């Protein structure tokens, strides 16, 4: 069913948290393909562009096989009371969850519509994996109208969880067809919802009707904030001019161009050709670079045409060329090495694997950037190795890694992205710990301690994955605090 732009906007406005003011966006055709969201007026950096509610929330597709409560999403490891409902086979963790309206509605639908096949006796392994499709079936007719305005794609592959369901249940054909359509809608349009690993909840994804209209760029001008109630807010990461398209990033910001483009094609079925993808140096960061195979050369190999998978790679120093076929083999080797690479309890890497990596890639490569980022996030923030327990050399390493990764983000031009806020928080934590250990340094570090936590707070505030002491640090160590020095640092001791 076709809808006019005004009808589409009215449908989408029902999912906005605030409809009292004129929207900062309009929907129109995008040169990137299909439709997109565009600024209807100038938007300043840090401004809230819109805040929308989800149409459907469900576990991420890579979580199939894990056991979790279908109501509160608590995973089985931290929920020893989880058990399948005897009527519908959905897993619930308590009587409280079992008696919720949500579970009763889903349970009633399953028992009324899906007929178990008599030769099957175990349904627990097939019902939980289709929870997201079940929730699409339970949408109202008006909600289902949104399907006709969201982008979809006809996937020809088998949907294993649906196939498994149909082996054990007799499902009406129209429902099977609708669930396959839901799979396509969710795959193209859903967003990963931020979460905290310590909460022991299954990672979620959500379908946000307005956010789904945002197209992708590897240098986005927006960031997403997920609230405790799973609402999704979209903020400007830099100043956005009137008529400029509002863009989000569907991949990791620090991934290399080949990695990002392959992931986008695999998950969203398009090859990105944004300005970053077309620049073989990736804004001078060389995230995709490989070492030149000429042992006498100190240069790096870069693709001659970054958006052509079959392109030759050329050394920026000696000019030697390497065919795409050899580069493909190297990427395969790197993939297997990265899969076996992890930090041990002492934050060390497997030396032989690291040595093999260093043969192929320079330290600017995204693999090493990712290793550094993992170190930043773990140093001082793991059990038994808190900031006050780090040696001076480890504290210095963390500071150096924070600053280096922040420089890479700045070079990419992503503005106040979520990752920048997280790195600023960790840099602040290092500086505050230095001042706690040596109070005489406080006046020297004070401006940067205050500035980093203020910026981190402005970026991360309200996000479900924000560090739990973010606001406390800002209150005691941010600008304007008039508490005595000893009282300020008391929060770090506690």
Secondary structure, 3 states (H helix, E strand, C coil): CCCCHHHHHHHHHCCECCCCCCCCEEEEECCCCCEEEEECCCECCCCEEEEECCCEEEECHHHCCCCECCCCCEEHHHCCCCEECCCCCCEECCHHHHCCHHHHHHHHHHHHHCEECCCCCCCHHHHHHHHHHHHHHCCCHHHHHHHHHCCCCCCCCCCHHHHHHHHHEECCHHHHHHHHHHHHHHHHHCEECCCCHHHCECCEEEECCCHHHCEECCCCCEEEEECCCCCEEEEECCCECCCCECEECCCCCCCCHHHHHHHHHHHHCCCCCCHHHHCCCCCCCCCCCEECCCCCCCCEEEECCCCCCCCCEEECCCCCEECHHHHHHHHHHHHHHHHCCCCCCCCCCCHHHHHHHHHHCCCCCHHHHHHHHHHHHHCEEECCEEHHHCCHHHHHHHHHHHHHHHHHHHHHCCCCCHHHHHHHHHHHHHHHHHHHHCHHHHHHHHHHHHHHHHHHHHHHCCCCCCCCCHHHHHHHHCCCCCCCHHHHHHHHHC
